Structure formats: structure tokens, C-alpha cells
Amino acid sequence: MRFFWSTLSAIFVKDIVTELRSRQVLPTMIVLGMLIVWVLRMASEAILTSKAVMGPVALWISFLFSGLLVQERSFAAEQQHDCIYGLLLAPIDQGTIYLSKLLANTAMLCIFEIIIVPVVLVAFRLGPDTRWPALAGVLLLGNIGISSVGTLFSAVVRVSRARSSLLSVLVLVVLMPMMIPATFALLTVFGAVPETLQGTGALSFIGSFNAAVGYMIAFDAVFVVACWLLFGFAIKE
């Protein structure tokens, strides 16, 4: 167990330090996120849409597309000089590689959110009042969901010439079931919809904020375990 944690932390720290020193992904994520927020802010003014609705939409869109940049870089450093073979030949479980990459991608998204969330709150004049723990919890669950799927598919498409577009299609399609409850949860946090929603529509079947969080937890648990089990096959292909 001690060897597992030391290996996990070593790969995690290596990835975080490498990305922060290279300054390739995080600045691009911030610029892209701010551009998305600015465009949607202008659109909300033009069509007089509720800012409590457009704010959560801007958050999730910026997280999704900026998160794809992080996932694409998951194995870029190892792939450039065939270092991936050295990593695979190391006497460590391949599932540990996946978990460390998952944690690194989640951490990068959290750093990005620390910067972009205040920008969205100011741009759309939003405030979750006293629901900061709920906001942080929903965003963390979303980060884990995005990173769990993205890390696996990044290993699958790493040798493809069209890996950027292929990764985007695969990740966005798989994340669709999570984004409905995630959107409902964030709209509830900002007061755009009531805690309990009944009727017909894309969001009504979820029922309540607690149910939405439950869906997200179930999605994260299923895909983290499934991707961890499949990673060994994906990385060898």
C-alpha cells in the first residue's frame, strides 16, 4: 500500500509540475474560458436571458472545452519521446498510472475553476448566497466526471493523427448523461430553478437537487471504476 501511494504521488507531482512549468495548457484554458464567458455574456444582453441561467451555462461550457485541452495533454509528454514505454515497463500497476493521471487532470481543472468561477460570478452578477459548499461539490463532481472519461480516451487516441477532434467527439458523447443533472444542480445552486422541479422537460425528470447530485456521484463512481479497469487494455493498443 505504501508503494502504491508513493507511486501515485510521484506521477501526480511530475504531471502537475511539468504542466505548470511549461505554461502551455493553463494559460490557453484561461483565455478560452474567458472568451466563452464574454461571448455568452454578450448573448445574454442581446436576448435578455436571465443571468442566473446563462451563468451556469457559461461555467459548464467553459469547463467542458477547456477540460478537453487538459485531457489531450494527459500523455503528451510521455508520447513525444516514447517515454510512455518506460512508464509501462516500470514495476507498477497500470491502474495506478490511470489514477495519478486522473488526479492530475482533476487538479488542473480545479486550478482553472478557481480563476474562472469569480470571473463568471462578476460577469453575470451572480452569487450562490450561502451555498458555496454546494457549488464546490457540484463542480468537483463535474471535474471528476470529465477527467475520468477524458483520461481513458486520451490514452486510446494518443497515437491518432486526429486525436484532438476524435477525443472531443468521444468525451462529449459519453459525458451527455452527466451534463443533464450537472446543469440542473448548478441552476439550482444559483436559484434559476427551484430545488424540486416537477413536470415535463429535459430537466424535470431529475426531480430535485439531491437527486441530481446522486446521479453525478453514480456517474463518477461507475466511470472511474470502469475506466480504471479498461485502462490497461487501452494503453497497450
Beta strands, then each sheet from edge to edge (+ up, - down):
end
